Amino acid sequence: MALALYHPEHGYYRRTEGPWGFEGKDYYTALDCGPLLGEALALRLEAAWEELGRPARFTVLEPGAGRGWLGRDLLTAAREPFSAALVYLHRDDNPAARRAAEGALAPWLEAGQARFGTEAETLEPFVGAVISNELFDALPAQPWRWSGAAWERELLTEAGSSWQVADPGEAGAWFAARAEGGLEPGDGSIWAEALPTLVRTLTRTLKTGLFLTIDYGDAAAKLLAKGADLRRYKGHVVDGDWWEGLGDSDLTADVDFTRLRSLLEAEGMAGVASKSLGRWIREHAPLAEWETRWQEVDAPDRRARMENLLALTLPGMMGDRFKVLEGWRR
């Protein structure tokens, strides 16, 4: 998975053309549905800025920032006096992402309110926020399943996928401790080996402020019960044939929010909790204000904004499938 996604020459996320969008692309994100996620996030970050005592500089780091659309939308929506303190840092080594973000963020790059960073760059601790959208689901992950007698891991062979008995080490202990009612044959989940390092790197850049991530996944026990595995996205079709079209398809896995919360707490983050994206939007977005404002725009724009809101909040769309996890560095 690491090679298929991040190989410098052949990796899916190192190609010159981006995979995001609708026609002719592989998948879309909440950002393709409209600017409302960015508008709601701008208000959430403004509230965090207020809670921190209105620091003169409020840095927002977005790892895995893709095309820079989330940064564009929140910078556009940010209100004075918060916008005067806001500095956005885009971090993504994908060449297609960097090229697209140069256009999306152009006004703020010129004004010095946005800048680019590389994944290898060491940052000085800052006051502000670390935010991400669909970052952790793209970490290389190993699928495991319980046969009833032993743990098996999924491997790639010349014939395709194969399950073989192996020692899961730390992963096995984690799964066994979180299986409600004990492990049953067929229970399984994924294990992202690099997750602790990434969490440590991101949280230690945050001197004081908010950690917020949006992603799909579930609690450890629920993932085990459904047998979480790798998925492949190609041309807006999703299947489990992750070994097909390596380097030419997106590979992804559900995020174990129980483990992510545990790692954040181990790094000293406080108040770590997650909720559905739909509920988070309803809590932080000024829905009544939006409804009033939308009456003043033409019918096609009003319809587009309503469709954007429904995509973010309806249970059958992104509302329940995606979760928002927040934590604080006090």
C-alpha positions as a Python dict, from the first residue, in 0.01 Angstrom:
ca = {
    (1, 'M'): (0, 0, 0),
    (2, 'A'): (285, 237, 81),
    (3, 'L'): (447, 172, -257),
    (4, 'A'): (118, 186, -446),
    (5, 'L'): (28, 524, -301),
    (6, 'Y'): (359, 700, -232),
    (7, 'H'): (636, 555, -451),
    (8, 'P'): (824, 864, -581),
    (9, 'E'): (783, 763, -945),
    (10, 'H'): (491, 520, -966),
    (11, 'G'): (279, 607, -661),
    (12, 'Y'): (-84, 703, -705),
    (13, 'Y'): (-37, 1022, -500),
    (14, 'R'): (277, 1119, -686),
    (15, 'R'): (119, 1140, -1030),
    (16, 'T'): (109, 1464, -1226),
    (17, 'E'): (-270, 1456, -1258),
    (18, 'G'): (-494, 1473, -953),
    (19, 'P'): (-763, 1208, -883),
    (20, 'W'): (-1020, 1436, -718),
    (21, 'G'): (-1351, 1535, -868),
    (22, 'F'): (-1638, 1390, -1063),
    (23, 'E'): (-1630, 1312, -1436),
    (24, 'G'): (-1312, 1131, -1538),
    (25, 'K'): (-1180, 1117, -1180),
    (26, 'D'): (-1168, 845, -914),
    (27, 'Y'): (-1339, 995, -609),
    (28, 'Y'): (-1472, 1318, -466),
    (29, 'T'): (-1447, 1474, -121),
    (30, 'A'): (-1668, 1706, 81),
    (31, 'L'): (-1482, 1996, -78),
    (32, 'D'): (-1610, 1903, -424),
    (33, 'C'): (-1966, 1946, -295),
    (34, 'G'): (-1923, 2316, -216),
    (35, 'P'): (-1770, 2567, 28),
    (36, 'L'): (-1988, 2504, 335),
    (37, 'L'): (-1744, 2276, 515),
    (38, 'G'): (-1479, 2548, 490),
    (39, 'E'): (-1728, 2812, 605),
    (40, 'A'): (-1824, 2606, 911),
    (41, 'L'): (-1460, 2533, 987),
    (42, 'A'): (-1374, 2905, 969),
    (43, 'L'): (-1630, 2970, 1243),
    (44, 'R'): (-1498, 2680, 1452),
    (45, 'L'): (-1142, 2812, 1424),
    (46, 'E'): (-1257, 3164, 1511),
    (47, 'A'): (-1416, 3025, 1827),
    (48, 'A'): (-1087, 2848, 1910),
    (49, 'W'): (-900, 3175, 1854),
    (50, 'E'): (-1138, 3349, 2095),
    (51, 'E'): (-1091, 3073, 2354),
    (52, 'L'): (-713, 3115, 2331),
    (53, 'G'): (-743, 3487, 2407),
    (54, 'R'): (-720, 3619, 2050),
    (55, 'P'): (-347, 3564, 1983),
    (56, 'A'): (-196, 3800, 1729),
    (57, 'R'): (-98, 3506, 1509),
    (58, 'F'): (-313, 3195, 1468),
    (59, 'T'): (-144, 2935, 1245),
    (60, 'V'): (-350, 2663, 1080),
    (61, 'L'): (-150, 2363, 957),
    (62, 'E'): (-322, 2126, 714),
    (63, 'P'): (-126, 1805, 644),
    (64, 'G'): (-240, 1613, 338),
    (65, 'A'): (-393, 1937, 217),
    (66, 'G'): (-450, 1826, -143),
    (67, 'R'): (-566, 2101, -377),
    (68, 'G'): (-580, 2359, -100),
    (69, 'W'): (-955, 2393, -134),
    (70, 'L'): (-1025, 2365, 238),
    (71, 'G'): (-768, 2638, 302),
    (72, 'R'): (-919, 2852, 26),
    (73, 'D'): (-1271, 2813, 162),
    (74, 'L'): (-1183, 2890, 524),
    (75, 'L'): (-962, 3186, 427),
    (76, 'T'): (-1246, 3322, 212),
    (77, 'A'): (-1498, 3281, 494),
    (78, 'A'): (-1281, 3408, 782),
    (79, 'R'): (-1416, 3730, 936),
    (80, 'E'): (-1236, 4025, 1086),
    (81, 'P'): (-1066, 4055, 1327),
    (82, 'F'): (-991, 3680, 1321),
    (83, 'S'): (-884, 3687, 956),
    (84, 'A'): (-606, 3935, 1037),
    (85, 'A'): (-445, 3680, 1271),
    (86, 'L'): (-497, 3376, 1048),
    (87, 'V'): (-204, 3216, 865),
    (88, 'Y'): (-261, 2897, 665),
    (89, 'L'): (14, 2638, 606),
    (90, 'H'): (-48, 2389, 323),
    (91, 'R'): (151, 2065, 349),
    (92, 'D'): (132, 1800, 78),
    (93, 'D'): (412, 1652, -137),
    (94, 'N'): (173, 1545, -413),
    (95, 'P'): (286, 1741, -725),
    (96, 'A'): (-68, 1760, -865),
    (97, 'A'): (-194, 1890, -530),
    (98, 'R'): (77, 2154, -510),
    (99, 'R'): (4, 2278, -862),
    (100, 'A'): (-371, 2301, -797),
    (101, 'A'): (-317, 2468, -459),
    (102, 'E'): (-98, 2737, -614),
    (103, 'G'): (-402, 2854, -807),
    (104, 'A'): (-656, 2807, -529),
    (105, 'L'): (-448, 2993, -270),
    (106, 'A'): (-294, 3256, -499),
    (107, 'P'): (-442, 3570, -332),
    (108, 'W'): (-333, 3462, 16),
    (109, 'L'): (9, 3341, -99),
    (110, 'E'): (74, 3684, -246),
    (111, 'A'): (-45, 3852, 73),
    (112, 'G'): (170, 3629, 294),
    (113, 'Q'): (-133, 3479, 468),
    (114, 'A'): (-70, 3132, 324),
    (115, 'R'): (244, 2937, 248),
    (116, 'F'): (356, 2589, 141),
    (117, 'G'): (547, 2339, 351),
    (118, 'T'): (689, 1996, 275),
    (119, 'E'): (620, 1677, 469),
    (120, 'A'): (988, 1662, 572),
    (121, 'E'): (995, 2019, 703),
    (122, 'T'): (1045, 2060, 1077),
    (123, 'L'): (812, 2323, 1216),
    (124, 'E'): (859, 2537, 1521),
    (125, 'P'): (570, 2486, 1766),
    (126, 'F'): (290, 2736, 1702),
    (127, 'V'): (-37, 2860, 1849),
    (128, 'G'): (-338, 2774, 1637),
    (129, 'A'): (-478, 2452, 1494),
    (130, 'V'): (-389, 2134, 1309),
    (131, 'I'): (-672, 2037, 1074),
    (132, 'S'): (-712, 1759, 819),
    (133, 'N'): (-972, 1616, 585),
    (134, 'E'): (-936, 1249, 484),
    (135, 'L'): (-574, 1225, 596),
    (136, 'F'): (-562, 919, 820),
    (137, 'D'): (-757, 688, 586),
    (138, 'A'): (-466, 709, 341),
    (139, 'L'): (-203, 578, 583),
    (140, 'P'): (-56, 244, 467),
    (141, 'A'): (-247, -24, 659),
    (142, 'Q'): (-224, -400, 711),
    (143, 'P'): (-548, -603, 720),
    (144, 'W'): (-578, -873, 990),
    (145, 'R'): (-850, -1127, 1066),
    (146, 'W'): (-914, -1383, 1339),
    (147, 'S'): (-966, -1740, 1213),
    (148, 'G'): (-1089, -1872, 1545),
    (149, 'A'): (-749, -2021, 1626),
    (150, 'A'): (-491, -1768, 1504),
    (151, 'W'): (-443, -1427, 1349),
    (152, 'E'): (-397, -1409, 971),
    (153, 'R'): (-269, -1119, 766),
    (154, 'E'): (-361, -1042, 407),
    (155, 'L'): (-69, -1057, 163),
    (156, 'L'): (-17, -999, -208),
    (157, 'T'): (96, -1306, -404),
    (158, 'E'): (128, -1378, -775),
    (159, 'A'): (-226, -1515, -765),
    (160, 'G'): (-366, -1212, -583),
    (161, 'S'): (-478, -1178, -224),
    (162, 'S'): (-381, -1449, 24),
    (163, 'W'): (-437, -1488, 399),
    (164, 'Q'): (-153, -1638, 600),
    (165, 'V'): (-103, -1705, 971),
    (166, 'A'): (134, -1452, 1129),
    (167, 'D'): (217, -1288, 1461),
    (168, 'P'): (27, -956, 1484),
    (169, 'G'): (235, -831, 1776),
    (170, 'E'): (96, -510, 1924),
    (171, 'A'): (-197, -515, 1681),
    (172, 'G'): (-323, -849, 1813),
    (173, 'A'): (-323, -728, 2173),
    (174, 'W'): (-509, -413, 2071),
    (175, 'F'): (-776, -604, 1877),
    (176, 'A'): (-830, -865, 2150),
    (177, 'A'): (-872, -601, 2419),
    (178, 'R'): (-1139, -417, 2222),
    (179, 'A'): (-1349, -700, 2082),
    (180, 'E'): (-1683, -676, 2258),
    (181, 'G'): (-1775, -1019, 2395),
    (182, 'G'): (-1446, -1170, 2279),
    (183, 'L'): (-1310, -1244, 1933),
    (184, 'E'): (-1517, -1451, 1692),
    (185, 'P'): (-1404, -1616, 1366),
    (186, 'G'): (-1410, -1358, 1087),
    (187, 'D'): (-1349, -1059, 1312),
    (188, 'G'): (-1085, -835, 1162),
    (189, 'S'): (-947, -488, 1126),
    (190, 'I'): (-659, -290, 982),
    (191, 'W'): (-341, -172, 1153),
    (192, 'A'): (-163, 146, 1044),
    (193, 'E'): (193, 109, 1170),
    (194, 'A'): (282, 473, 1104),
    (195, 'L'): (-12, 621, 1294),
    (196, 'P'): (172, 685, 1627),
    (197, 'T'): (460, 863, 1450),
    (198, 'L'): (226, 1084, 1250),
    (199, 'V'): (18, 1173, 1556),
    (200, 'R'): (332, 1255, 1754),
    (201, 'T'): (472, 1472, 1474),
    (202, 'L'): (152, 1669, 1427),
    (203, 'T'): (68, 1723, 1794),
    (204, 'R'): (419, 1833, 1886),
    (205, 'T'): (400, 2114, 1632),
    (206, 'L'): (101, 2249, 1823),
    (207, 'K'): (217, 2459, 2118),
    (208, 'T'): (-137, 2552, 2215),
    (209, 'G'): (-462, 2508, 2027),
    (210, 'L'): (-706, 2279, 1851),
    (211, 'F'): (-650, 1946, 1677),
    (212, 'L'): (-934, 1862, 1436),
    (213, 'T'): (-963, 1585, 1179),
    (214, 'I'): (-1247, 1479, 949),
    (215, 'D'): (-1245, 1123, 820),
    (216, 'Y'): (-1443, 803, 780),
    (217, 'G'): (-1410, 516, 1023),
    (218, 'D'): (-1551, 395, 1351),
    (219, 'A'): (-1474, 271, 1701),
    (220, 'A'): (-1233, -23, 1725),
    (221, 'A'): (-1500, -270, 1837),
    (222, 'K'): (-1729, -187, 1544),
    (223, 'L'): (-1449, -217, 1290),
    (224, 'L'): (-1353, -558, 1431),
    (225, 'A'): (-1712, -682, 1417),
    (226, 'K'): (-1758, -590, 1053),
    (227, 'G'): (-1413, -710, 945),
    (228, 'A'): (-1266, -382, 821),
    (229, 'D'): (-1039, -418, 518),
    (230, 'L'): (-874, -221, 240),
    (231, 'R'): (-1082, -64, -37),
    (232, 'R'): (-996, 44, -387),
    (233, 'Y'): (-1144, 348, -562),
    (234, 'K'): (-1126, 375, -938),
    (235, 'G'): (-1359, 579, -1157),
    (236, 'H'): (-1601, 628, -864),
    (237, 'V'): (-1637, 252, -827),
    (238, 'V'): (-1531, 98, -496),
    (239, 'D'): (-1436, -266, -437),
    (240, 'G'): (-1204, -477, -224),
    (241, 'D'): (-967, -574, -507),
    (242, 'W'): (-686, -363, -369),
    (243, 'W'): (-420, -561, -557),
    (244, 'E'): (-562, -462, -898),
    (245, 'G'): (-416, -158, -1077),
    (246, 'L'): (-152, -83, -815),
    (247, 'G'): (-35, 275, -856),
    (248, 'D'): (-337, 354, -1072),
    (249, 'S'): (-609, 329, -805),
    (250, 'D'): (-672, 484, -467),
    (251, 'L'): (-633, 253, -168),
    (252, 'T'): (-795, 342, 161),
    (253, 'A'): (-906, 198, 495),
    (254, 'D'): (-1141, 296, 777),
    (255, 'V'): (-985, 499, 1057),
    (256, 'D'): (-979, 337, 1401),
    (257, 'F'): (-1104, 636, 1600),
    (258, 'T'): (-1055, 454, 1930),
    (259, 'R'): (-685, 413, 1859),
    (260, 'L'): (-649, 765, 1723),
    (261, 'R'): (-808, 908, 2037),
    (262, 'S'): (-582, 695, 2257),
    (263, 'L'): (-269, 814, 2076),
    (264, 'L'): (-375, 1178, 2098),
    (265, 'E'): (-435, 1145, 2470),
    (266, 'A'): (-94, 982, 2511),
    (267, 'E'): (56, 1295, 2354),
    (268, 'G'): (-115, 1515, 2613),
    (269, 'M'): (-417, 1624, 2412),
    (270, 'A'): (-723, 1696, 2628),
    (271, 'G'): (-1097, 1657, 2571),
    (272, 'V'): (-1049, 1425, 2273),
    (273, 'A'): (-1387, 1318, 2135),
    (274, 'S'): (-1554, 1248, 1803),
    (275, 'K'): (-1902, 1296, 1662),
    (276, 'S'): (-2070, 1255, 1326),
    (277, 'L'): (-2001, 1518, 1061),
    (278, 'G'): (-2374, 1590, 1038),
    (279, 'R'): (-2399, 1665, 1408),
    (280, 'W'): (-2079, 1873, 1404),
    (281, 'I'): (-2214, 2085, 1117),
    (282, 'R'): (-2543, 2141, 1297),
    (283, 'E'): (-2355, 2250, 1610),
    (284, 'H'): (-2108, 2489, 1448),
    (285, 'A'): (-2272, 2620, 1132),
    (286, 'P'): (-2514, 2918, 1151),
    (287, 'L'): (-2793, 2732, 972),
    (288, 'A'): (-3059, 3000, 1026),
    (289, 'E'): (-2821, 3271, 903),
    (290, 'W'): (-2733, 3064, 598),
    (291, 'E'): (-3099, 3008, 516),
    (292, 'T'): (-3170, 3382, 533),
    (293, 'R'): (-2863, 3469, 327),
    (294, 'W'): (-2944, 3211, 60),
    (295, 'Q'): (-3279, 3378, -9),
    (296, 'E'): (-3086, 3666, -162),
    (297, 'V'): (-2904, 3459, -427),
    (298, 'D'): (-3039, 3324, -753),
    (299, 'A'): (-3218, 2989, -764),
    (300, 'P'): (-2932, 2776, -909),
    (301, 'D'): (-2685, 2900, -645),
    (302, 'R'): (-2941, 2855, -368),
    (303, 'R'): (-3009, 2499, -484),
    (304, 'A'): (-2634, 2423, -501),
    (305, 'R'): (-2584, 2543, -144),
    (306, 'M'): (-2877, 2341, -16),
    (307, 'E'): (-2742, 2031, -192),
    (308, 'N'): (-2401, 2102, -34),
    (309, 'L'): (-2561, 2118, 312),
    (310, 'L'): (-2757, 1796, 259),
    (311, 'A'): (-2444, 1614, 140),
    (312, 'L'): (-2267, 1711, 463),
    (313, 'T'): (-2551, 1629, 702),
    (314, 'L'): (-2776, 1352, 567),
    (315, 'P'): (-2713, 1007, 723),
    (316, 'G'): (-2726, 839, 382),
    (317, 'M'): (-2453, 1068, 250),
    (318, 'M'): (-2157, 1209, 446),
    (319, 'G'): (-2348, 1301, 763),
    (320, 'D'): (-2300, 969, 946),
    (321, 'R'): (-2027, 810, 739),
    (322, 'F'): (-1776, 1082, 829),
    (323, 'K'): (-1673, 1180, 1178),
    (324, 'V'): (-1506, 1487, 1325),
    (325, 'L'): (-1254, 1431, 1604),
    (326, 'E'): (-1135, 1722, 1816),
    (327, 'G'): (-879, 1759, 2092),
    (328, 'W'): (-699, 2046, 2267),
    (329, 'R'): (-345, 2128, 2359),
    (330, 'R'): (-399, 2347, 2664),
}
